[in-house]
Amino acid sequence: MVRYVVSNLGPETTQENKDKLLAALKNVKGIKDIALTPAAKEITFGINGPEPKAKLLKEACETAGFTLGARM
């Protein structure tokens, strides 16, 4: 499993915004089994094939209004 910080994800994030983030990440090729952990400000996902480039993950997060941080 791969983990990244999402700096503006938190317990106060609405379900609608969490759903937008999940939908955006599901469009990135190679990602499977995505989980959000708002309390820890992180996303966790499995990889199917080569790991997606951070640039693609960042762009997906940005389309949903979120900011991707460092890989953990």
HUCOR-V516297 format. One record per residue. N is the residue number from 1. SS is DSSP state (A for helix, B for strand, O for the rest). PHI is phi in radians with two decimals (* if undefined). PSI is psi in whole degrees, 0 to 359 (* if undefined). Layout:
n,ss,phi,psi
N,SS,PHI,PSI
N,SS,PHI,PSI
This chain:
n,ss,phi,psi
1,O,*,144
2,B,-1.93,139
3,B,-2.19,139
4,B,-2.31,149
5,B,-1.41,141
6,B,-2.14,103
7,O,-1.04,328
8,O,-1.87,23
9,O,-1.70,133
10,O,-2.83,179
11,O,-1.03,335
12,O,-1.45,354
13,O,-1.12,129
14,O,-1.21,157
15,A,-1.06,323
16,A,-1.04,316
17,A,-1.24,325
18,A,-1.11,319
19,A,-1.11,322
20,A,-1.09,317
21,A,-1.13,315
22,A,-1.06,316
23,A,-1.10,319
24,A,-1.14,318
25,A,-1.22,328
26,A,-1.14,340
27,O,-1.43,352
28,O,-1.47,123
29,O,-1.09,133
30,O,1.72,353
31,B,-1.65,138
32,B,-2.49,160
33,B,0.91,59
34,B,-1.40,136
35,B,-2.31,139
36,B,-1.82,139
37,B,-2.21,84
38,A,-1.00,321
39,A,-1.08,330
40,A,-1.74,0
41,O,0.98,48
42,B,-2.50,159
43,B,-2.04,148
44,B,-2.32,138
45,B,-2.69,158
46,B,-1.62,167
47,B,-2.10,135
48,O,-2.01,92
49,O,1.78,207
50,O,-1.14,147
51,O,-1.17,132
52,O,-1.09,145
53,O,-1.16,145
54,A,-1.00,328
55,A,-1.06,319
56,A,-1.19,321
57,A,-1.15,318
58,A,-1.07,314
59,A,-1.09,319
60,A,-1.10,316
61,A,-1.08,317
62,A,-1.10,324
63,A,-1.12,336
64,O,-1.69,1
65,O,1.57,19
66,O,-2.04,162
67,O,-2.05,116
68,B,-1.34,133
69,B,-1.84,212
70,B,-1.34,153
71,B,-1.31,142
72,O,-1.82,*
